[in-house]
Amino acid sequence: MPQLVSLFNAVGGGAAALIAIDDYLGLNGTATLPTLQVNVATVLDIVIGSITFTGSLIASGKLMGLRITPSKPVMIPGGQLVTAGLALIVAAGALYLWAGNLSLPVMLLILAAALVFGVTMTLPIGGADMPVVISLLNSFTGTAVAMAGFVLDNVVLIIAGALVGASGAILTKLMADAMNRSVLNIMVGGFGGGEGTISAAGGPGGSVRAVSADDVAIQLAYATNVIVVPGYGLAVAQAQHAVRELAELLEARGVNVSYAIHPVAGRMPGHMNVLLAEANVPYPQLKEMDDVNPEFERTDVALVIGANDVTNPAARRAGTPVSGMPILDVDKAKSIIVIKRSMGRGYAGIDNELYVNPKTGMFFADAKAGLAELIAAVKAV
């Protein structure tokens, strides 16, 4: 789904840009000067739509982990200078056209520069920032559609595009705040190293303790409070229905179950909320980070299902790629169970210090298959 959302952003931005290009080609054929309002909207539509188109394609490729668009930051030689040069070309061309000049070559130059700008802007951004990037590009899509509305003199497009653009911008700001970063810092900094690129420098060493389904089932069945921490691994395995079934089994035994939702869990905004709502998990059980963090100290078992970077205590130390990022305080629970297929790293590309915590038991399994084992084991307790 995150990859598909990025592709939809690309389609929306590209379609809006094509509308403006077609309108400009029509004006160029008649040598009729457009009004300033239409002229400004046309150029902005081409620029924003083109950046959204190529940027969203790159973002989707990063989420898929394609070889040509790896999740780690891809640094282009002289990248910032290239991006700045492209921005200057776009700005100069736009000012030339807004001055009342009709020029197809200048329009095509702006189009080419904007398309390349979308690539150079997105490639240096690491996979860990993809939720924010998707939200930002979604805002760009809405803005491009609003500009297309001005070009076509269509009020419905203007209103719909403005709503999407504004809501996307607000969501982008909230997502960036949740990661303790600015949008500009994300666009320029290239946070997130991709899987397996670096380790958490200065992190504590330790051994990993593997546990069985029976061990986990006993802890869960006799707990008073359990907090489930869902992550991208749950989404990939489509295990939302299985986790709801496990929760219902525990609740029938008198266990209080809730879900800790990090703002950037998964690879798109609101990913976990949508998946759990699809499985009919009661909404009051979904708790945002600020509300649930104080509860971990009173929690008997924190069950982490496929979540990685959002639970990494390395964020509390300086000098790591996730430094300063607000995390779920899973390590403060009395006992921690992590369901994960392997010791693979998350999108930030660093080892998760939670996994070597003496309180942590690693239950190595696919999320859906592992939960099925736990359900059977809890029934047998």
C-alpha positions in Angstrom: 0.0 0.0 0.0 2.7 2.6 0.8 4.3 2.0 -2.7 0.9 2.3 -4.3 0.1 5.6 -2.5 3.4 6.9 -3.9 2.4 5.8 -7.4 -1.0 7.5 -7.0 0.8 10.7 -6.0 2.9 10.4 -9.2 -0.2 9.9 -11.3 -2.0 12.9 -9.7 1.0 15.2 -10.1 1.7 14.0 -13.7 -1.9 14.4 -14.8 -2.1 17.9 -13.4 1.2 18.9 -15.1 -0.1 17.5 -18.4 -3.2 19.7 -18.2 -1.1 22.8 -17.9 1.3 21.6 -20.7 -1.7 21.0 -23.0 -3.1 24.4 -22.2 0.2 26.2 -22.8 0.7 24.4 -26.1 -2.8 25.7 -27.1 -1.8 29.2 -26.2 1.5 29.0 -28.0 -0.2 27.9 -31.2 -2.5 31.0 -31.2 0.2 33.5 -29.8 -2.5 34.7 -27.4 -1.1 36.1 -24.1 -2.9 34.5 -21.1 -3.9 36.6 -18.1 -1.3 36.8 -15.3 -3.5 34.6 -13.1 -3.6 31.8 -15.7 0.1 32.3 -16.6 1.3 31.9 -13.0 -1.0 28.9 -12.4 0.2 27.2 -15.6 3.8 27.5 -14.7 3.3 26.5 -11.1 1.2 23.5 -12.2 4.0 22.3 -14.6 6.7 22.8 -11.9 4.9 21.3 -8.9 3.3 18.5 -11.0 6.5 17.5 -12.6 8.5 17.4 -9.3 5.7 15.4 -7.7 5.7 12.9 -10.7 9.4 12.0 -10.6 9.8 12.5 -6.9 6.9 10.1 -6.2 8.3 7.5 -8.6 11.7 7.6 -6.8 9.9 7.4 -3.4 7.9 4.3 -4.5 11.1 2.7 -5.8 12.8 3.3 -2.5 10.0 1.6 -0.7 10.2 -1.3 -3.0 13.9 -1.5 -2.5 14.6 -1.5 -6.2 18.3 -1.7 -7.2 18.1 1.5 -9.2 16.5 3.3 -6.2 17.9 1.7 -3.0 16.3 2.7 0.3 19.6 4.2 1.5 20.4 7.8 0.6 22.0 8.1 -2.9 24.3 11.0 -2.9 24.7 12.6 -6.4 28.1 14.2 -7.0 27.6 17.9 -6.4 24.0 17.1 -5.6 23.1 20.2 -3.7 24.7 22.4 -6.3 22.8 20.5 -9.1 19.6 20.9 -7.2 20.2 24.6 -6.6 21.1 25.1 -10.2 17.9 23.4 -11.3 15.9 25.6 -8.9 17.5 28.7 -10.4 16.6 27.5 -14.0 13.0 27.0 -13.0 12.8 30.4 -11.2 14.4 32.3 -14.1 12.2 30.6 -16.7 9.1 31.2 -14.7 9.9 34.9 -14.3 10.5 35.1 -18.0 7.1 33.6 -18.8 5.3 35.6 -16.1 6.7 38.8 -17.7 4.3 38.1 -20.6 6.5 36.1 -22.9 5.3 33.1 -24.8 8.1 30.6 -25.4 7.7 26.9 -26.0 11.5 26.2 -25.5 11.5 28.0 -22.2 8.4 26.0 -21.0 10.1 22.8 -22.1 13.3 23.8 -20.2 11.3 24.5 -17.1 9.5 21.1 -17.5 12.9 19.2 -17.9 14.5 21.0 -14.9 11.5 20.3 -12.7 11.5 16.6 -13.7 15.2 16.3 -12.8 14.7 18.3 -9.6 12.2 15.7 -8.4 14.8 13.0 -8.8 17.7 15.0 -7.2 15.5 16.0 -4.3 14.3 12.5 -3.4 17.3 10.3 -4.1 19.4 11.7 -1.3 16.6 11.0 1.3 16.9 7.8 3.2 14.1 5.3 3.6 13.5 6.2 7.3 12.1 9.5 6.1 9.8 8.0 3.5 6.6 8.5 5.6 7.2 12.2 5.7 8.3 12.4 2.0 5.1 10.6 1.0 3.0 13.1 3.0 4.9 16.0 1.5 4.5 14.7 -2.1 0.8 14.1 -1.4 0.6 17.8 -0.5 2.4 18.7 -3.7 -0.2 16.6 -5.6 -3.1 18.5 -4.1 -1.4 21.9 -4.9 -0.7 20.9 -8.5 -4.4 19.9 -8.9 -5.5 23.3 -7.4 -3.2 25.0 -10.0 -4.8 22.9 -12.7 -8.2 24.2 -11.5 -7.0 27.8 -12.0 -5.8 26.8 -15.5 -9.1 25.3 -16.4 -11.2 27.8 -14.4 -12.7 24.9 -12.6 -13.8 25.7 -9.0 -14.2 22.1 -8.0 -10.6 21.3 -8.8 -9.4 24.4 -7.0 -11.3 23.5 -3.8 -10.4 19.8 -3.9 -6.8 20.4 -4.6 -6.5 23.1 -1.9 -8.0 20.7 0.6 -5.6 17.9 -0.2 -2.6 20.3 -0.4 -3.4 22.0 2.9 -4.1 18.8 4.8 -1.0 17.1 3.4 1.1 20.1 4.5 -0.3 20.0 8.0 0.2 16.2 8.2 3.8 16.6 6.9 4.5 19.1 9.7 3.1 16.8 12.3 5.1 13.9 11.0 8.3 15.9 11.0 7.6 17.1 14.5 7.1 13.5 15.6 10.6 12.7 14.4 12.0 15.8 16.0 13.1 17.1 12.7 12.3 19.9 10.3 10.9 19.3 6.8 13.9 21.3 5.4 16.3 19.1 7.4 14.7 16.0 5.9 14.9 17.4 2.3 18.6 18.4 2.7 19.9 16.0 5.4 19.2 12.6 3.9 18.4 10.8 7.1 18.1 7.0 7.1 20.8 4.8 5.9 18.8 1.9 4.4 19.0 -1.6 5.7 22.2 -2.9 6.9 24.4 0.1 6.3 25.7 1.1 9.7 25.4 0.1 13.4 24.4 2.1 16.4 27.7 3.6 17.3 28.4 3.5 21.0 25.5 1.2 21.7 25.6 -1.4 24.4 26.6 -4.9 23.5 24.8 -8.1 24.7 23.4 -11.4 23.6 20.1 -12.1 22.1 17.7 -14.4 24.0 15.4 -16.5 21.8 12.1 -17.7 23.2 9.4 -20.2 22.1 5.7 -19.8 21.5 4.9 -21.6 24.8 7.2 -19.3 26.8 5.5 -16.2 25.3 2.0 -17.6 25.8 2.6 -18.2 29.5 3.8 -14.6 29.9 0.9 -13.2 28.0 -1.8 -15.4 29.6 -0.8 -14.5 33.2 -0.2 -10.8 32.6 -2.3 -8.0 33.8 -1.4 -5.4 31.3 -0.2 -6.0 27.7 0.7 -3.3 25.2 1.0 -4.4 21.5 3.4 -2.4 19.4 2.7 -2.9 15.7 5.1 -2.1 13.0 5.8 -2.6 9.3 6.5 -6.3 9.8 2.9 -6.7 10.8 1.7 -4.9 7.7 3.8 -6.9 5.4 2.5 -10.2 6.9 -1.1 -8.9 6.9 -1.3 -10.0 10.5 -3.7 -7.4 11.8 -6.6 -9.9 12.1 -4.4 -12.4 13.9 -3.3 -9.8 16.5 -6.9 -8.9 17.1 -7.7 -12.6 17.7 -4.9 -12.9 20.2 -6.0 -9.8 22.0 -9.5 -11.1 22.3 -8.2 -14.3 23.8 -6.2 -12.4 26.3 -9.1 -10.1 27.2 -11.3 -13.1 27.8 -8.7 -14.1 30.5 -8.9 -10.7 32.1 -5.8 -9.2 30.5 -6.0 -5.5 29.7 -4.7 -5.0 26.1 -3.9 -1.8 24.3 -1.9 -0.8 21.2 0.9 1.7 21.1 0.8 3.7 17.8 3.9 5.7 16.8 3.2 8.5 14.4 5.7 7.1 11.8 5.2 3.4 12.4 5.2 1.7 9.0 6.0 3.5 5.8 3.2 5.9 5.4 1.3 8.2 7.7 -1.5 6.5 9.6 -0.4 3.0 8.3 -1.0 1.2 11.6 -4.3 2.9 12.4 -5.8 1.9 9.1 -4.7 -1.7 9.3 -6.0 -2.2 12.9 -9.2 -0.4 12.1 -9.6 -2.9 9.1 -9.4 -5.7 11.7 -12.1 -4.1 13.8 -9.7 -3.4 16.7 -11.7 -1.0 19.1 -10.5 2.5 18.5 -10.2 3.4 22.2 -7.5 0.7 22.5 -5.3 2.6 20.0 -3.1 4.9 22.0 -0.8 7.6 20.6 2.8 7.8 21.6 2.5 10.6 24.2 -0.4 8.9 25.9 1.0 5.4 26.0 4.6 6.0 26.9 3.9 6.7 30.6 2.0 3.3 30.8 5.0 1.1 29.8 6.5 1.2 33.3 3.3 -0.4 34.6 3.1 -2.9 31.7 3.8 -6.6 32.3 4.5 -7.5 28.7 5.2 -5.3 25.7 4.6 -7.3 22.5 6.5 -5.8 19.6 5.3 -7.1 16.2 7.6 -6.0 13.4 8.4 -2.6 14.7 12.1 -1.6 14.7 13.4 2.0 14.6 10.4 3.5 16.5 11.4 1.3 19.6 15.2 1.8 19.4 16.7 3.3 22.7 19.6 4.6 20.6 17.4 7.6 19.8 18.1 8.8 23.3 21.8 9.1 22.6 23.6 11.6 20.4 25.6 10.4 17.4 23.2 7.9 15.8 21.0 8.4 12.7 17.9 8.3 15.0 19.2 10.6 17.7 16.4 12.9 18.9 13.6 10.9 17.3 10.8 10.4 19.8 10.4 6.6 20.4 8.0 4.3 22.2 9.4 3.5 25.6 9.1 -0.2 25.2 12.4 -0.9 27.1 10.7 0.4 30.3 8.1 -2.5 30.3 8.7 -5.3 32.8 9.1 -7.9 30.0 9.5 -7.4 26.2 8.6 -9.9 23.5 9.7 -9.1 19.9 8.2 -11.0 17.0 10.6 -10.7 14.1 11.7 -12.8 11.2 15.4 -12.1 11.8 17.8 -9.7 13.3 17.7 -7.5 10.2 17.8 -3.8 10.6 15.1 -1.2 10.0 15.0 1.6 7.5 17.4 3.7 9.6 20.0 1.1 8.9 21.2 0.6 12.6 21.0 -2.3 15.1 18.1 -2.0 17.5 19.5 -2.0 21.1 16.2 -3.2 22.4 16.9 -6.7 21.0 19.9 -7.2 23.4 18.1 -5.9 26.4 18.1 -8.6 29.2 14.3 -8.2 29.5 13.7 -8.9 25.8 12.8 -12.3 24.3 13.1 -12.7 20.6 10.4 -14.9 19.0 11.8 -15.4 15.5 8.8 -15.9 13.1 6.8 -14.2 10.4 4.3 -12.0 12.1 1.2 -13.8 10.9 2.6 -17.3 11.5 4.1 -16.4 14.8 0.8 -14.9 16.1 -1.0 -18.1 14.9 1.4 -20.1 17.1 0.8 -17.8 20.0 -2.9 -18.1 19.6 -2.7 -21.9 19.7 -0.3 -21.8 22.7 -2.5 -19.4 24.7 -5.5 -21.6 24.2 -3.5 -24.5 25.6 -2.4 -22.7 28.7 
